Amino acid sequence: MIGIRQALRTALTDALRARDKTAMAALRSAIAAIDNAESVPVGEQRASAIELAGTLGAAEVPRKILTEDDIRTILQCEVADRRAAAQEYQAAGRMDHAERLRRESDVLDRYLPLR
């Protein structure tokens, strides 16, 4: 069974080929959110100029390892954020933006396991 991240990346390739702008935007955003969650806060480890001048990559910090549950939680948040924003746009009378966000949330919702 392939993981959620790989399914998103495969879907992005398909969306690019199909030129599906809604799917491309939603999938790129979700993949970026997952990548951002793996990053290490800046203050955790800093390299000095001497370390940087020494060996290439010597001062790099390993990224966090996310589980499938972590990725699922991030994706659920992305879906929930889009749905909440769609409601706000609808309340403000911006139906075009609301509909776009609903379509994006539907795209991402496909990659969440049945609840």
C-alpha positions as CSV (number, residue, x, y, z in Angstrom):
1,M,0.0,0.0,0.0
2,I,1.4,3.4,-0.9
3,G,1.4,6.2,1.6
4,I,-0.6,9.4,1.6
5,R,2.4,11.5,0.6
6,Q,3.2,9.3,-2.4
7,A,-0.4,9.3,-3.4
8,L,-0.4,13.1,-3.3
9,R,2.7,13.3,-5.4
10,T,1.4,10.9,-8.0
11,A,-1.9,12.8,-8.1
12,L,0.0,16.1,-8.6
13,T,1.8,14.6,-11.6
14,D,-1.6,13.5,-13.1
15,A,-3.1,16.9,-12.4
16,L,-0.2,18.6,-14.1
17,R,-0.6,16.5,-17.2
18,A,-4.4,17.1,-17.1
19,R,-3.8,20.9,-16.5
20,D,-6.3,20.7,-13.6
21,K,-5.5,24.0,-11.9
22,T,-7.8,23.3,-8.9
23,A,-6.1,20.0,-8.2
24,M,-2.6,21.4,-8.8
25,A,-3.2,24.2,-6.3
26,A,-4.6,21.9,-3.6
27,L,-2.0,19.2,-4.0
28,R,0.9,21.6,-4.1
29,S,-0.3,23.3,-1.0
30,A,-0.8,20.0,0.9
31,I,2.6,18.7,-0.1
32,A,4.2,21.9,1.0
33,A,2.4,21.7,4.4
34,I,3.7,18.2,4.9
35,D,7.3,19.3,3.9
36,N,7.0,22.3,6.3
37,A,6.0,20.1,9.1
38,E,9.2,18.1,8.6
39,S,11.4,21.1,9.0
40,V,13.4,21.7,12.1
41,P,12.9,25.1,13.9
42,V,15.7,27.5,13.2
43,G,16.8,27.9,16.7
44,E,17.5,24.2,17.3
45,Q,20.9,24.1,15.8
46,R,23.0,26.8,14.2
47,A,26.2,26.4,12.4
48,S,29.2,28.7,12.8
49,A,31.1,30.2,9.9
50,I,33.9,27.7,10.6
51,E,31.6,24.7,10.3
52,L,30.0,26.1,7.1
53,A,33.5,26.6,5.6
54,G,34.6,23.0,6.5
55,T,32.6,20.3,4.8
56,L,29.6,20.8,2.6
57,G,26.5,19.8,4.5
58,A,28.3,19.4,7.8
59,A,26.0,21.7,9.6
60,E,22.7,20.3,8.2
61,V,20.2,19.1,10.7
62,P,18.1,16.0,9.9
63,R,14.5,16.6,9.1
64,K,11.7,15.3,11.4
65,I,10.2,12.0,10.4
66,L,6.4,12.1,10.1
67,T,4.3,9.0,10.5
68,E,1.2,8.3,8.3
69,D,-0.9,9.5,11.2
70,D,1.0,12.8,11.3
71,I,0.5,13.2,7.5
72,R,-3.2,12.3,7.8
73,T,-3.6,15.0,10.5
74,I,-2.0,17.6,8.4
75,L,-4.2,16.7,5.4
76,Q,-7.3,16.8,7.6
77,C,-6.3,20.3,8.8
78,E,-5.8,21.4,5.2
79,V,-9.3,20.2,4.3
80,A,-10.8,21.8,7.4
81,D,-9.0,25.1,6.7
82,R,-10.3,25.2,3.2
83,R,-13.9,24.5,4.2
84,A,-13.8,27.1,6.9
85,A,-12.4,29.7,4.5
86,A,-15.1,28.8,2.0
87,Q,-17.8,29.5,4.5
88,E,-16.2,32.9,5.3
89,Y,-16.0,33.8,1.6
90,Q,-19.6,32.7,1.1
91,A,-20.7,34.8,4.0
92,A,-18.9,37.8,2.4
93,G,-20.6,37.1,-0.9
94,R,-17.5,35.9,-2.7
95,M,-19.1,32.7,-4.2
96,D,-16.3,32.2,-6.7
97,H,-13.6,32.0,-4.1
98,A,-15.9,29.8,-1.9
99,E,-16.5,27.4,-4.7
100,R,-12.8,27.1,-5.6
101,L,-11.9,26.3,-2.0
102,R,-14.7,23.7,-1.8
103,R,-13.4,22.0,-4.9
104,E,-9.8,22.1,-3.4
105,S,-11.1,20.5,-0.2
106,D,-12.9,17.8,-2.2
107,V,-9.6,17.0,-4.0
108,L,-7.7,16.6,-0.8
109,D,-10.5,14.7,0.9
110,R,-10.1,11.9,-1.6
111,Y,-6.7,11.1,-0.1
112,L,-8.0,10.7,3.5
113,P,-8.8,7.1,4.5
114,L,-12.4,6.5,5.3
115,R,-13.3,7.6,8.8
